Amino acid sequence: MRLRSFTVFEPPTEVYSTQHQYPNNRTSAMNRKLRMGMVGGGKDAFIGSIHRLAANMDGLVEIVSGALSINPEIAKESGKALFLAEDRTYLTYEEMMEKESRLPADKRIDFVTIVTPNFAHFAPAMLALEKGFHVVIEKPITFTLDEARQLKKKVDETGLILCLTHTYSGYPMVRQARAMVREGALGKIRKIVVEYPQGWLSKLSEREGNAQAAWRTDPKKSGKAGSMGDIGTHAAHLAEFISGLKITHLCADLNILVAGRALDDDGNVLLKFDNGAAGVLIASQVAAGEENALRIKIYGENGGLEWAQMEPNTLIAKTCGYQWFFALGSYFQRTHTGWTPRGLFGSLR
């Protein structure tokens, strides 16, 4: 049994077109960097710096303004550290949206990135949309389902873009896996196994001065879910993104394994997908020794795929008796007799 032929995913040669068509059919000629404003993400924060690093990777985005902290001193110090103009370092997101919206079109921000804790997502996102700004928002999109529906309605009304950052879908080998599934290389999908173990909450860190642990395990700031909402959502998104299927049913076992914690720190979920496929999802933040060990296996009638975030440039394609190890630019075939280099990307037949 072999994989049927497929086309290797090729990333676009141009990462950004000078003519970008927005959903509401407005066309804007872009011959400059996109101007970003940030809500949250000051020097005492975690995820804000990661968003800034990601925005800088292709050199097409620059941060020009921000309301970086609810602490005025930290907000000012963070603005200076990022070389923001003093008059564009704001103390509240309300001030930022109002003043940025009044600036000339060639000066104001193009979009807002929101990197606050979960409970503080909705209000700045809604105000940004009302002021005419596109929004990039750290997941989860909002604190409640009702808030998410309100944002969806506002996006539909304005035609603006709201981007939710499930970042693992951006890896080239994840895109390769999705392309192979879409072209039917695996046949009908039957089984999906996805896991995301971390170990950073193996102790009661929220009571030991760890600010990230404190708010992420606080239902008033994080929401109803702990590890399942924090990293289980990434696993679920990756399963749907690669397979092209939707989760329709689930049976979840959520656990609090560290005594004294208020939200789940571990969970196991049985899944059903809209084509009848079965799945298993595991998310844990008490898997001591693990960092970000996201891994997915997808099995179809003709073969399977395996990808791991800790080895992101490798994708394993499997059939009975054969394995193909894809890496960026090349792949190798493993048979019962050993390894055979296969040169540059091509089609398996």
Steps between C-alpha positions, in 0.01 A plus 500: 500500500634842411393856523334624188675784319467847642629851444748642747380818666696799379486817711433819305807674363356839593399520863309821452338642193505872431131470421306358793130432455309544824178306571282806442649537149708806585838477328799669660834544325774404747854615435607531862508310825175439685468716810407306814363619832515270802271467801682328786841342455707732717838414644343299783296284258573173318313461173537860377871462425426180307245681284753776433767247402254331264398833347866580433583170331413607146583869548155609386353617831616760751355596836434874512268541799378317804306492824745253646396469864230605745789621719583851373870477586542162334309628196736797464815297563387232252433765235849641545653152478321448167602847375140613467431871475395641836174632359414153367568317824155495656388426853167341402375318194205744482741791464697308239199416281359852519823686423622256235167523317546879477843480337541542123469181299873496425585510871241299690531131577371241254409240761496429871656198667341403832722299735325551833375223734182324382249712693632818335465397134149606412486870588813615312415277204149642470622859534770444238243371252268791579786741428575332168807294587569140407568277801748224580411333827665237716280197560248447646311757303292612800406407856149383410316362198264798499794739469636297208164522324496876548844527338387280212203729444723808504744344254210420266374857530836668438667261259817531706740213566520325836788254523521242779855375555508120482864524399590132459311491172771718348775238496595387145471130588154556646401660170657205318297258710178687428575504126554123499174436687306733270631324191391164637846354553383323817154408375206549733617615843422247773697593810660815647717498811625837624674587824644812658693432821673774698652479845526858623203471740619180666525694825262754654692779329210744523571527872874535457507839329462384139281769342423295188387205709296727726268639234489187282368294793257766622143443370427873528780581255550186293142379468337163554785292361858456613740284300228392258423862415863607496663223293224248429353755261825498301483122472136509389569770244796310357291184463230685308747711299699208361212257453248749363244338731290646780459364851132420556495298824727463800526328835744675734675400821639818660725476804657719765809301590682764706317543829374851567464601135172657384498394132577181310870435441453173309243348268418211267234529230339248267401662169267434208541685171245589236609221264466236773870491590597441862758693695681544828622831640729530802598832659700528820705768672618265773703268274822570689799552273304590187516842336274538195479142376205539265471191278239372256443172316239467226406164347299433186412198288833508315751631751576744777682823585686605813630846597656630822544864596835431667630381159295735284689463172437124479182326386470121500276331242430131563357201314531127559872431466605853404568830673589829337672760715445844353724791590518847354647445154537120501353170609623150579328167451542229761434141391561166667859510368595847624500863394489631145552873431241630258649836409290809459127507564303309243196277470469158657357245261 
